[in-house]
Amino acid sequence: MKTRITELLGTRYPIVQGGMQNVGYAELAAAVSNAGGLGVITGLTQPTPEDLAKEIARCQQMTDQPFGVNLTLLPTIKPVPYDEYVQVIVDAGVKIVETAGRSPEPFMATFNQHGIKVIHKCTSVRHALKAEKLGCSAVSVDGFECAGHPGEDDVTNLVLLPAAARVLKIPMLASGGIGTGVQMAACLALGADGINMGTRFMATKEAPIHDNIKRAIVAASERDTALVYRPLRNTARVYKNKVAEQVNEIEREAGKDMKFELIRDMVAGTKGKVALSEGDIDHGIWTSGMVQGLIDSIPSCEELIQDIIGECQSTVRERLNALMA
Ligand SMILES: Cc1cc2nc3c(=O)[nH]c(=O)nc-3n(C[C@H](O)[C@H](O)[C@H](O)COP(=O)(O)O)c2cc1C
């Protein structure tokens, strides 16, 4: 399947696995890349730049296909040595970076100098246009359905994707809420050149997280996510477990006086990490998107990508073509 995305990334299929904190290890990235998509290692899941260098080397041993590294530029409790992470990416010869959170502007000169293509993930048309202006090679446009940070505009992909496609010149990945081939066909029809998925790749055999989490995603409906940190204007869509419900309760009670300190301990990243690795669903906050309502299997990445591509093509060939008769 050829689109501007496969040509840009050198992949067989226009399918990208978005960066995922505590999930995007080399095992998953390599499995996605070997299956013809673009796997992405999550840079900041590695505690130090040296660890990232080792993780990239591990991935290079597991695949000879292109893969990328995600660099998330969000406010963190502990300052992150971003320049050092960028240097590791450059030195390792990685040629694709997914940025997200804030503008990648401070690092664009370095990326350009080393021929690194930047896919910037953003949640609005204005930020997508800004990324294009900065020289990013592509954007991932993340609708309100998405897992993680959907921004504060709350525009869903049925409107966001065609609105972005109208004005963008660079290739666009549709992101957020996608897990099936029917949806992929819809996204391509709406103007995307490919798709980016997070939650769907969590429920795969190779995702290095506990089976309890994968089973919880399969069991959950599209209504089982929660939006946390909304009063702090740093909204995140997460799996609706006991901790997320307690956070929402505290946010409701605090009203205008909501402060991060009130929930800091409950939402600690270390607790979410334990939930994912040990399968204790209610141990902390962990990320999952509305698409969980469409996920009913735990396939390998190869099976998943083949299934999505097959369903996408048959949707166009049979369902949509039938309308032309
Ligand atoms: C467990 C999990 C962790 C995530 N962590 C990050 C992250 O660290 N950085 C980032 O840019 N996006 C992160 N995301 C967002 C994904 O890259 C992707 O944009 C999103 O999952 C798309 O929505 P979907 O889950 O509906 O497919 C995360 C998503 C999940 C499910």
The ligand as an ORCA input file, in Angstrom:
! r2SCAN-3c Opt
* xyz 0 1
  C      -0.184      3.796     27.335
  C      -0.011      5.005     26.475
  C       1.045      5.866     26.726
  C       1.243      6.986     25.906
  N       2.339      7.779     26.126
  C       2.645      8.759     25.230
  C       3.853      9.501     25.352
  O       4.655      9.279     26.264
  N       4.113     10.442     24.427
  C       3.262     10.708     23.392
  O       3.551     11.562     22.549
  N       2.084     10.045     23.255
  C       1.773      9.071     24.142
  N       0.611      8.350     23.981
  C      -0.297      8.681     22.862
  C      -0.062      7.785     21.631
  O       1.190      7.972     21.058
  C      -1.118      8.071     20.543
  O      -1.038      9.406     20.122
  C      -2.509      7.780     21.054
  O      -2.516      6.586     21.782
  C      -3.494      7.684     19.908
  O      -4.749      7.370     20.393
  P      -5.324      5.868     20.474
  O      -4.782      5.294     21.712
  O      -6.781      6.058     20.492
  O      -4.820      5.127     19.255
  C       0.360      7.253     24.820
  C      -0.720      6.396     24.595
  C      -0.907      5.272     25.393
  C      -2.061      4.354     25.100
*
